[in-house]
Amino acid sequence: MSHGSVEICVPPFGQGLEEVLLIEWAVKPGQEISRGDAVVEVETAKATQEVIAERAGVIESLLAEPGAMLNVGDPLYRLQVTETINESEKS
C-alpha cells in the first residue's frame, strides 16, 4: 500500500449511456478534495450529473475542457492520492 498519482476516468452512468458532455469543473489544479466532493458536472443523454470523488487527494491536472464530448472510460483528471491505495491501482 502506498500513496500515488492516479488517473480518474469518466464513470459509467447507466446502461446505454456511453457518452457525456463536460459542462463545468468544480475544482482546479492544486485543489485538495475529499471523498464525496463534486469534481465535475457532465450531461448525459438523460440528465445533468455530478462526478463525485471516490478518493481524497490533490488535483494534479484536468484532462478535458468544458464542452468536450467524452466516452465512459476516457481520462478526466489526475489525482495525487492522500489516502492509502493498493499498488495495483497506481498508474
TIRO-2110 file (N, C-alpha, C; in Angstrom, 1 decimal):
// TIRO-2110
0.8, -1.2, 0.0, N, 1, A
0.0, 0.0, 0.0, CA, 1, A
0.9, 1.2, 0.0, C, 1, A
0.5, 2.2, -0.8, N, 2, A
1.3, 3.5, -0.8, CA, 2, A
0.4, 4.6, -1.4, C, 2, A
0.9, 5.8, -1.3, N, 3, A
0.2, 6.9, -1.9, CA, 3, A
0.7, 7.0, -3.3, C, 3, A
0.0, 7.7, -4.2, N, 4, A
0.5, 7.9, -5.6, CA, 4, A
-0.5, 8.7, -6.4, C, 4, A
-0.1, 8.8, -7.6, N, 5, A
-0.9, 9.6, -8.6, CA, 5, A
-1.8, 8.6, -9.4, C, 5, A
-3.0, 8.9, -9.6, N, 6, A
-3.9, 8.1, -10.3, CA, 6, A
-4.7, 8.9, -11.4, C, 6, A
-5.0, 8.3, -12.5, N, 7, A
-5.8, 8.9, -13.5, CA, 7, A
-7.3, 8.5, -13.2, C, 7, A
-8.2, 9.5, -13.1, N, 8, A
-9.6, 9.2, -12.9, CA, 8, A
-10.3, 9.4, -14.2, C, 8, A
-11.1, 8.4, -14.5, N, 9, A
-11.8, 8.3, -15.8, CA, 9, A
-13.3, 8.6, -15.6, C, 9, A
-14.0, 8.8, -16.8, N, 10, A
-15.4, 9.0, -16.8, CA, 10, A
-16.1, 7.7, -16.3, C, 10, A
-16.9, 7.8, -15.3, N, 11, A
-17.5, 6.6, -14.8, CA, 11, A
-18.8, 6.2, -15.6, C, 11, A
-19.2, 5.0, -15.5, N, 12, A
-20.5, 4.6, -16.2, CA, 12, A
-21.7, 5.3, -15.5, C, 12, A
-22.6, 5.7, -16.2, N, 13, A
-23.8, 6.4, -15.7, CA, 13, A
-25.1, 5.6, -15.8, C, 13, A
-25.0, 4.5, -16.5, N, 14, A
-26.2, 3.6, -16.7, CA, 14, A
-26.1, 2.9, -18.0, C, 14, A
-26.9, 1.9, -18.2, N, 15, A
-27.0, 1.1, -19.4, CA, 15, A
-27.3, 2.0, -20.6, C, 15, A
-26.4, 1.9, -21.6, N, 16, A
-26.6, 2.6, -22.8, CA, 16, A
-26.1, 4.1, -22.8, C, 16, A
-25.6, 4.6, -21.7, N, 17, A
-25.1, 5.9, -21.6, CA, 17, A
-23.6, 5.9, -21.7, C, 17, A
-23.1, 6.0, -22.9, N, 18, A
-21.7, 5.8, -23.1, CA, 18, A
-20.9, 7.1, -23.4, C, 18, A
-21.7, 8.2, -23.6, N, 19, A
-21.1, 9.5, -23.9, CA, 19, A
-21.6, 10.6, -23.0, C, 19, A
-20.7, 11.5, -22.6, N, 20, A
-21.1, 12.6, -21.8, CA, 20, A
-20.5, 13.9, -22.3, C, 20, A
-21.2, 15.0, -22.0, N, 21, A
-20.7, 16.3, -22.4, CA, 21, A
-20.1, 17.0, -21.1, C, 21, A
-18.9, 17.4, -21.0, N, 22, A
-18.3, 18.0, -19.9, CA, 22, A
-18.9, 19.4, -19.8, C, 22, A
-19.6, 19.7, -18.7, N, 23, A
-20.2, 21.1, -18.6, CA, 23, A
-19.3, 22.0, -17.9, C, 23, A
-18.9, 21.7, -16.6, N, 24, A
-18.2, 22.6, -15.8, CA, 24, A
-17.4, 21.9, -14.7, C, 24, A
-16.1, 22.3, -14.6, N, 25, A
-15.3, 21.8, -13.5, CA, 25, A
-15.7, 22.5, -12.2, C, 25, A
-15.7, 21.7, -11.1, N, 26, A
-16.0, 22.3, -9.7, CA, 26, A
-14.7, 22.4, -9.0, C, 26, A
-13.6, 22.0, -9.6, N, 27, A
-12.2, 22.0, -9.0, CA, 27, A
-11.2, 22.6, -9.9, C, 27, A
-10.0, 22.9, -9.4, N, 28, A
-8.9, 23.4, -10.2, CA, 28, A
-7.7, 22.7, -9.8, C, 28, A
-6.6, 22.7, -10.6, N, 29, A
-5.4, 22.0, -10.3, CA, 29, A
-4.8, 22.6, -9.0, C, 29, A
-4.3, 21.7, -8.1, N, 30, A
-3.7, 22.2, -6.8, CA, 30, A
-4.7, 22.2, -5.7, C, 30, A
-6.0, 22.0, -6.0, N, 31, A
-7.1, 22.0, -5.0, CA, 31, A
-7.1, 20.6, -4.3, C, 31, A
-7.3, 20.6, -3.0, N, 32, A
-7.4, 19.4, -2.2, CA, 32, A
-8.9, 19.1, -2.2, C, 32, A
-9.2, 17.8, -2.4, N, 33, A
-10.6, 17.3, -2.4, CA, 33, A
-10.7, 16.1, -1.4, C, 33, A
-11.9, 15.9, -1.0, N, 34, A
-12.2, 14.8, -0.1, CA, 34, A
-13.1, 13.8, -0.8, C, 34, A
-13.1, 12.6, -0.3, N, 35, A
-14.0, 11.6, -0.9, CA, 35, A
-15.5, 12.1, -0.7, C, 35, A
-16.2, 12.1, -1.8, N, 36, A
-17.6, 12.6, -1.8, CA, 36, A
-17.8, 14.0, -2.4, C, 36, A
-16.7, 14.7, -2.6, N, 37, A
-16.8, 16.0, -3.2, CA, 37, A
-17.2, 16.0, -4.7, C, 37, A
-18.0, 16.9, -5.1, N, 38, A
-18.3, 17.0, -6.5, CA, 38, A
-17.1, 17.6, -7.2, C, 38, A
-16.7, 16.9, -8.4, N, 39, A
-15.5, 17.3, -9.1, CA, 39, A
-15.8, 18.0, -10.4, C, 39, A
-16.8, 17.4, -11.1, N, 40, A
-17.1, 17.9, -12.4, CA, 40, A
-18.6, 17.7, -12.7, C, 40, A
-19.2, 18.6, -13.5, N, 41, A
-20.6, 18.4, -13.9, CA, 41, A
-20.6, 17.9, -15.4, C, 41, A
-21.3, 16.9, -15.7, N, 42, A
-21.4, 16.4, -17.0, CA, 42, A
-22.9, 16.2, -17.4, C, 42, A
-23.2, 16.1, -18.7, N, 43, A
-24.5, 15.9, -19.2, CA, 43, A
-24.6, 14.6, -20.0, C, 43, A
-25.5, 13.8, -19.6, N, 44, A
-25.7, 12.5, -20.4, CA, 44, A
-26.9, 12.7, -21.3, C, 44, A
-27.3, 11.7, -22.0, N, 45, A
-28.5, 11.8, -22.9, CA, 45, A
-29.7, 12.0, -22.0, C, 45, A
-29.7, 11.7, -20.7, N, 46, A
-30.9, 11.7, -19.9, CA, 46, A
-30.9, 12.8, -18.9, C, 46, A
-29.7, 13.3, -18.4, N, 47, A
-29.7, 14.2, -17.3, CA, 47, A
-28.3, 14.9, -17.1, C, 47, A
-28.3, 15.9, -16.3, N, 48, A
-27.0, 16.5, -15.9, CA, 48, A
-26.7, 15.9, -14.6, C, 48, A
-25.4, 15.5, -14.4, N, 49, A
-25.0, 14.8, -13.2, CA, 49, A
-23.6, 15.3, -12.8, C, 49, A
-23.3, 15.1, -11.5, N, 50, A
-22.0, 15.4, -11.0, CA, 50, A
-21.2, 14.1, -10.9, C, 50, A
-19.9, 14.2, -11.2, N, 51, A
-19.0, 13.2, -10.9, CA, 51, A
-18.4, 13.4, -9.5, C, 51, A
-18.5, 12.5, -8.6, N, 52, A
-18.1, 12.6, -7.3, CA, 52, A
-16.8, 11.9, -7.0, C, 52, A
-15.9, 12.6, -6.2, N, 53, A
-14.6, 12.0, -5.9, CA, 53, A
-14.8, 10.7, -5.1, C, 53, A
-14.1, 9.7, -5.5, N, 54, A
-14.1, 8.4, -4.8, CA, 54, A
-12.9, 8.3, -3.9, C, 54, A
-11.9, 9.2, -4.0, N, 55, A
-10.7, 9.2, -3.2, CA, 55, A
-10.4, 10.7, -2.8, C, 55, A
-9.7, 10.8, -1.6, N, 56, A
-9.2, 12.1, -1.2, CA, 56, A
-7.9, 12.3, -1.8, C, 56, A
-7.6, 13.6, -2.1, N, 57, A
-6.3, 13.9, -2.7, CA, 57, A
-6.2, 15.3, -3.2, C, 57, A
-5.2, 15.6, -4.0, N, 58, A
-5.0, 16.9, -4.6, CA, 58, A
-5.0, 16.8, -6.1, C, 58, A
-5.8, 17.6, -6.7, N, 59, A
-6.0, 17.6, -8.2, CA, 59, A
-4.6, 18.0, -8.8, C, 59, A
-4.1, 17.1, -9.6, N, 60, A
-2.8, 17.4, -10.3, CA, 60, A
-3.1, 18.1, -11.6, C, 60, A
-4.0, 17.6, -12.4, N, 61, A
-4.3, 18.2, -13.7, CA, 61, A
-5.7, 17.8, -14.1, C, 61, A
-6.3, 18.7, -14.9, N, 62, A
-7.6, 18.4, -15.5, CA, 62, A
-7.3, 18.0, -17.0, C, 62, A
-7.9, 16.9, -17.4, N, 63, A
-7.5, 16.3, -18.7, CA, 63, A
-8.5, 16.5, -19.8, C, 63, A
-9.6, 17.3, -19.5, N, 64, A
-10.6, 17.7, -20.5, CA, 64, A
-11.1, 19.1, -20.3, C, 64, A
-11.5, 19.7, -21.3, N, 65, A
-12.0, 21.1, -21.2, CA, 65, A
-13.6, 21.1, -21.3, C, 65, A
-14.2, 22.1, -20.6, N, 66, A
-15.7, 22.2, -20.8, CA, 66, A
-16.1, 22.2, -22.2, C, 66, A
-17.1, 21.6, -22.6, N, 67, A
-17.6, 21.5, -24.0, CA, 67, A
-17.1, 20.2, -24.6, C, 67, A
-16.2, 19.5, -24.0, N, 68, A
-15.7, 18.2, -24.6, CA, 68, A
-16.7, 17.1, -24.5, C, 68, A
-16.8, 16.3, -25.6, N, 69, A
-17.6, 15.1, -25.6, CA, 69, A
-16.7, 14.0, -25.2, C, 69, A
-17.0, 13.2, -24.1, N, 70, A
-16.2, 12.2, -23.6, CA, 70, A
-17.0, 10.9, -23.5, C, 70, A
-16.2, 9.8, -23.6, N, 71, A
-16.8, 8.4, -23.5, CA, 71, A
-16.5, 7.9, -22.1, C, 71, A
-17.4, 7.0, -21.7, N, 72, A
-17.1, 6.2, -20.4, CA, 72, A
-15.7, 5.6, -20.6, C, 72, A
-14.9, 5.8, -19.5, N, 73, A
-13.5, 5.3, -19.5, CA, 73, A
-12.5, 6.3, -20.0, C, 73, A
-12.9, 7.4, -20.6, N, 74, A
-11.9, 8.5, -21.0, CA, 74, A
-11.4, 9.2, -19.8, C, 74, A
-10.1, 9.6, -19.8, N, 75, A
-9.5, 10.3, -18.6, CA, 75, A
-10.1, 11.6, -18.4, C, 75, A
-10.4, 11.9, -17.1, N, 76, A
-11.0, 13.2, -16.7, CA, 76, A
-9.9, 14.1, -16.0, C, 76, A
-9.2, 13.5, -15.0, N, 77, A
-8.2, 14.3, -14.2, CA, 77, A
-7.2, 13.3, -13.6, C, 77, A
-6.1, 13.9, -13.2, N, 78, A
-5.1, 13.2, -12.4, CA, 78, A
-5.2, 13.7, -11.0, C, 78, A
-5.1, 12.7, -10.0, N, 79, A
-5.2, 13.0, -8.6, CA, 79, A
-4.0, 12.4, -7.9, C, 79, A
-3.4, 13.3, -7.1, N, 80, A
-2.3, 12.9, -6.1, CA, 80, A
-3.1, 12.4, -4.9, C, 80, A
-3.1, 11.1, -4.7, N, 81, A
-3.9, 10.5, -3.7, CA, 81, A
-3.3, 10.7, -2.3, C, 81, A
-4.1, 11.2, -1.3, N, 82, A
-3.6, 11.4, 0.0, CA, 82, A
-4.1, 10.3, 1.0, C, 82, A
-4.8, 9.3, 0.5, N, 83, A
-5.2, 8.2, 1.3, CA, 83, A
-4.5, 7.0, 0.7, C, 83, A
-4.4, 5.9, 1.5, N, 84, A
-3.7, 4.7, 1.0, CA, 84, A
-4.5, 4.0, -0.1, C, 84, A
-3.7, 3.6, -1.1, N, 85, A
-4.3, 2.8, -2.2, CA, 85, A
-3.5, 1.6, -2.4, C, 85, A
-4.1, 0.6, -3.1, N, 86, A
-3.3, -0.6, -3.4, CA, 86, A
-2.4, -0.3, -4.6, C, 86, A
-1.2, -1.0, -4.6, N, 87, A
-0.2, -0.9, -5.6, CA, 87, A
-0.9, -1.1, -7.0, C, 87, A
-1.8, -2.0, -7.1, N, 88, A
-2.5, -2.4, -8.4, CA, 88, A
-3.3, -1.2, -8.9, C, 88, A
-3.6, -0.2, -8.1, N, 89, A
-4.4, 0.9, -8.6, CA, 89, A
-3.6, 2.0, -9.1, C, 89, A
-2.3, 2.0, -8.8, N, 90, A
-1.4, 3.1, -9.3, CA, 90, A
-1.2, 3.0, -10.8, C, 90, A
-1.1, 4.2, -11.4, N, 91, A
-0.8, 4.2, -12.8, CA, 91, A
0.4, 5.1, -13.1, C, 91, A
END
